[in-house]
């Protein structure tokens, strides 16, 4: 899986470096990514950039702006000219979870941004070390009830934190969160058993599952996920309300003309409809999410309300 990710990244880098030749009369498009190069969101961005560049006949250049929970990239997009030449591949965390849990945030997702397309999604996965004594999510919950604060979970992003806190709230347990600087930093301790579980997306965790270093205890979708049909849902294990999705959406600054948003949406959708792109995205652990422009905008707005409700239930608020 790591080889696949590197291959996808290398191919995408090569193509996005070469697409300026297409841009005879069209200005290049900058695609901001709020995370470091080589991560799951960056890999997905480069797949999308290749297709968009070909379909629009211009260069689509991926620009990584990591740091501050996505605030740096989001702030840059907010003040960008709304002409369709600056976009951002945003995650659930940056778009919907950050506004739900931070007291102060330098952007308003609904007022400052315009959604172009929800491009991919996946359930989250509750992961444990391969040799863990926990076989099911119920085992984790039972252990937390028997020994409050004696079960440890790792968090490297706001998505990890809020999913885990919501699980605590719904199960009426007290566990101990262990913060890390990014999801990649959690995995060595999770694999070694120094933390008991983690909630993360398959784009980050699939290679560890396939290599048998981690085992999935549950998925957070309403039904079993087609890529892990043997893994039960959280709902099956006693918590039917616990359904969460990780998704990636392309967004533009607010005020971008509707015709421009539609043009960009069509370029993305055309790429996502190809078998080659669908296979790349499936192999890195996500599903294509076909939506119209209007459906994409309605969905991302509804996610703001959903995560705000989850944060209130989990009593999570950060300064």
Secondary structure, DSSP 8 states (H G I E B T S, - for coil): -HHHHHHHHHHHHHHHHHGGGG-SSS--EEEEESS-TTSHHHHHHHHHHHHHHHHHTS-EEEEE---GGGHHHHHHHHTS-SSSSEEEEEEHIIIIIHHHHBSS-S--HHHHEEEEEEEEEEEEEEEEETT-S--SHHHHHHHHHHSTT-SEEEESSHHHHHHHHHHHHHHT---EEEE-SSHHHHHHHHHHTSSSBEEEEHHHHHHHHHTTSEEEEEE-SSS--GGGTTS-BTGGGT-TT---EEEEEEEEETT--HHHHHHHHHHHHHHHTSHHHHHHHHHTT-EE----HHHHHHHHHHHHHHHHHHHHHHT--B-
